[in-house]
Amino acid sequence: MSDANASITGWASLNGQILPAAEAFVSIFDHGLLYGDGLFETVRVYEGRPFRLRQHLERLREGAVALRLALPWSAEALTAMVEETVRANRLQDGALRLTVTRGAGPPVPDPAVCPQPTCFVTAREWSPPPPAAYERGYRAIVAEGRQNERSPLSRLKTLNYGLHLLARMEARDAGLDEALLLNQAGAVAEAATANLFAVIGGRLSTPPPSAGCLPGITRAAVLDLADKGGLSTCEVLFDLQDLRAAEEAFLTNSLLEVMPLVEVDGIPIGKGRPGAVTRQLLDAYRALVRREVGVGYYA
């Protein structure tokens, strides 16, 4: 076992078999590694319960259809893999990653040479940023790279993550929290690791998937909560000028939940602090978590 592997602890599921994570290997000829040919889902776990797992599995299956990646596992089998990984790790609060690849085959860019997909589930403890981060909000830059809204991959959670990683590195180099991606037409698409919402002209606005953004699980939950909370919502294209003129903005993903976005490229959004709509939806989202995973969480 290498020194790097010695630092890996816990358990993983590999093609339905629970193994020590340090011993769960995939082939060097796996096309997920060679060509980024695969999909993944990041699932938040609260009190030992994967949150919105059904929705994650539905998105995974839709992505597999788009990639023409035939999944031999049913939703029930994938659910069992996830739940077994949670139990094996005795995970209470954390994050799961469910990854499906095209599988191993000769190193040629031809999906037909891979007879069997690979599926693995890993787990880690994870806690959200401290309350002070939500009180302060995130600051972001606009990344140099552009999302290609015409590519079908822009709306899938694939292993082709290079653009997002570059954007994250730009944000880190600038000492900031996140990076925003514009699309080829100059509209705001999403953040490097999150969906984007903004209150523009009194309406809660978010880019549509046609802008090149991922149809996020948390994004969908927030839109539903906003509608139920009496907020006016719309999926609409908007550019940086619109965002800079917004009353407030926030980011969503499964781990961060609802994170205020208070500054882009050094320019404050609204009053430069978390707004009332953001706070309302963060509270509503956490109430949703309480209802779905148990009354103890966020009590």
Protein Blocks (a to p, Z undefined) as FASTA:
>chain_A
ZZklmmpgcjddeehiacdfklmccdfkbfklmnopacddddddeehiaehklmmmmmmm
mmmmmnopacfbdfklmmmmmmmmmmmnopabdcddddddebjcddddbfklpmbdcddd
dddddddddfklmmnopaddddfbdcdfkbmklmpccfblmlmmmmmmmmmmnopabdcd
ddfkopafbdfkbccdddeehiacdddfknopacdfklmmmmmmmmmnopacddddddfk
lmmmpmbdcdddfklopacdfbgehiaehjlpacfklmmmmmmmmmmmmmmnojkgoZZ
